[in-house]
């Protein structure tokens, strides 16, 4: 990589960033296309977000990604927020256009693209069960609702967060059927009848918080876990053993990165180059 006074800078704001794979993914794309761009991690301490955003603007960055814990906190610091990002209440990509900060959310687009491109799956008319009601669940469920799924059931320990997510979904798609349950409720029938099941929690092992009656999973289902590593999480192992199609979070990470790349550069992202870089980074990090 050659860096000089003409190098365009992009990066990622968050904390911690020690294990972020985004620099590897994006810099591989820049190198492949021969672009004089560089992607750098920008760790920002809590309480310093406003100064961090002012800094990227003053330093003439082309844009940044935003990750935890700032995806919601960054909204009032922006000049414009795209409709989807505003509807889910979270921004993960900022584009700086002539000094103006424009916020986007590419997470939901990344997940939906992975379903369509990698699995050839059409969500229209499908019944969705999602575990978790956090930021990832917001982006994913609103994307699926806008794509025409029939119903969404949210399983989450906090009724208030579930209610908030249901309201966000219904605001975007008022006619969709949205309900929520506690992990302590019996949702065996719901799980067995769902077409698409998504673990949007950070939990990857079965315990009291991630209760999935895996014996009810079947070959007619798609089972997704937004966590990612070189190895399949236990939920996907159990689902695949029962004939279900499975997908972990690598596709979502890849395609949300590709969408951000295209927002910043105006060019088509070299997705397969970025995929290879992602897999190689996971292998080197032993994740």
N, C-alpha and C positions, 0 to 999 in steps of 0.2 A: 504494500500500500504506500503510495506517495502522497505526502501531505505538504501543502504549500499555502501561500497567501490566498489562493483562489479556492481552496477546499471548502465545500459546503458542509456545514455541520448539522447533524441531527443527533438525538440521543433519547435517554429514558430517565424520567424523574421518579423517584420513589425511595423507599427505605424499608428493608435492606435491599441491595442490588447485587450482593456477592455472587449469587447463582443465576443471574439473569442470562438467558440464552439469546436475547434480542441483539446485542452487538455482533455476535457471531453470524446470526442469520442475515442481518442487513448488510454487514460489510462484505459477506460473500456475494450478495447480489450486486453491490456497487462494483466490486472487483470484476465480476463476470461481464458486466455491461461497460466496463471501462469508464465509470463515472468518477469524477474527482469529488467524492463525498466520503464522509466518515461518520460513523455512529458511535457515540460514547456514553457510558453510564454516568449519571449525574445524581449521586446520592444527596438527598436533602433531608435535614433534620426536621422533625415535626415542629411547627411554629415558624418555620422559615420558608414556607411555600410561596408566599407572595414575593419575597425577595428573590427566590429561585426563578419564578416566572419572569420577573423584571429582568433578571440576569440573562436568560436565554434570548429575550427580546433585544436587550442592549448589545449582546454579542452577535446578533444577526444570525441566529440559528434559523434553519429552514422549517424546523418543527421538532416536536418531541413526542414520545410516548409517555403516558402517565400510568403508574401502577400503584399498588397499595403503599401507603394508606390515603392517597390523595385523589382518587378518581371522582369523588363527590365534592370534596373541599375545593377543587380547582374551578368549579363552574362559575362562581361569581367573579373570578379574576379574568374571565374571557370576554372578548368583544362580541362574539357571536357563538351560538351553539346550534349545531345541526339538529333537525327535528327528532331524529331517532335518539340521539344522545340526551336531548332535553326530556324526552318521554321516559327514558329509563333512569334519569337522574345521575348519570355517570359519564365521564369522558376518559378515554384511554389514548386519544391521539389529538395533538394540537398541530395545526398548520398555521405558519406565520406568513401572511400575505400582505406585503407592503406595510409592515408594522402592525397589522391587525391580527389578533389571536382568535382562531376559529377552532372550536372544539368538535370532535367526532367521537363516536363509539364504534369500533370495528369488531368488538368481541362477538356480538350476536351474528354479524355477517360472517365472521370466521367460522363459527359453529355451523351455520346453515350451509355455507359453501362446502365444508367438509362432508356434510351429509349428502349433498347433491353430487359433488364431484368425485368423492372417494367411494361412496356407497351406492350412488345412483338412486337415492331415496327421495320420494315425493311425500311431503308432510301434509298435503292437502287432505282434509277429512279425517286425519289421524287423531287418536286419543293419547295424550302425553301425561306421564307421571314424572314429576321432578322432585328430587330430594334436596332440600335447601332453599332458602329464600334470600340469599345474599346478592352481591353485585353481579356475580357470574350468572346466577339464576335469572336475574332481571333481564340482562341482555339476551340470553338464550330464549327465554319464554316469550318475550315480546317479539323477537324475530320469528319464532314459530307461529305465534298468533297472527302476525301480519302475513305470513306465508299461507295461511288458511287452515291450520289444524282445527279440529272440531271441538276439543275439550282439553283443559289442563287441570290436573290435580296437583296441589302443592303439599308436600309433607315436610313440616318444619316444627321445631320445638317451640318457637315463639309465635303465638297466635297473632300478635300485633304486626310482626314482620310479614307473616303470611297475608294478612289483610292488606297491608300496604302494597305488597306485590300484586295481589289480585286487583287492586284499584288501578295500578299502573297498566296491567294487561287490559283491563276493561276500558280504560281511557283511550287506548289505541284501537281496540277491536271490541266495541260494545256488545256485539252479538255472540261472543264466544262464551262457552260454559266453563266457569272457573270456580273451583272449590278448594278447600284446604283442610288438612287433617294433622293431628299430632302423631309423632312416631309411636306413641303409646296406643293409638287407635288401631283397630284391626282393619288393615287395608289390603288383605290378601286378594279379595275379589277384584279390587281396583287394579292391583298389580297384574293379576292374571289376564285381565281384559285390556290392558294398555298396549298400544302399538309401539310406543317409543318411551323408554325409561331412561332417565338421566340422573346420575349422581353429580349434583352441583355443590356438594360439600367438600371440604378438604380431607374428609375421612376416607381412608382406603381399606380399613379393616372392619370386620363385622364385630360390633359390640352394641351396647345399649343405645348409642346415638345413631348408628347406621344399621337399622334393622330391615333387612331385605329377605323375605321368604323365598330363597333362591329355588326351592323345589318347584315353584309355580312358574318360573321362567320357561319360555318355549320357543320353538323354531320360527314362529310367526312374528317375533319381536326384534326390535333394534334396542340394544342396551348400550348406553354411553356413560363413560366416567370422565369428567373434565380434568381429572388429575392425569399426569403423564410421566412416563419414564421409559426406559428401554424394555421394561417388562410389564406385562399386563397386570393391573390390580386385581385383587381377589374376586371382586364382583364380576369383572369381565371373564375371568377364568371359569367361574361357575356358569355364567350365561352361555359361553361358547360350548361348554360341555353338554348343554341342553339344547344345542342347535341354533341358538339365537345369533344374529349378526351383532358384532361388537365394534365399538370405536372409543378410543381413549382421547385425551385432550391434545395430542400432538397436532392433529389436523386443525383444531381451533386456533392453536398458537401459530401455526404456519400461515393460515389464511387471514388471520387478523393482521399479522405482520405484512403480508402481501398487500392487503388493503391500505395499510398505513403508507407503505412504500409508494403506492400509486397516487395517494393523496399528495404526498410531498413532491414527487418527481414528475408526475403527469405521464409516466411511462408504464407499460405493462410489466408487472413483476415477474422475474424468472423463477417461477414457483418451484420447479424441480431442483434448481440449484440451491434454493433456500431450504428445501426439504433435506437434501443431502447434508447441508451444513448443520441443520438441526440434529439429525441423527448422529452425525459425527461428534457434535458437542456433547450430546447425552452420553455417548459411549466414553468419551474422554473424561467426563465428569463422574462416570460410574453412577449416574442417576437412574 
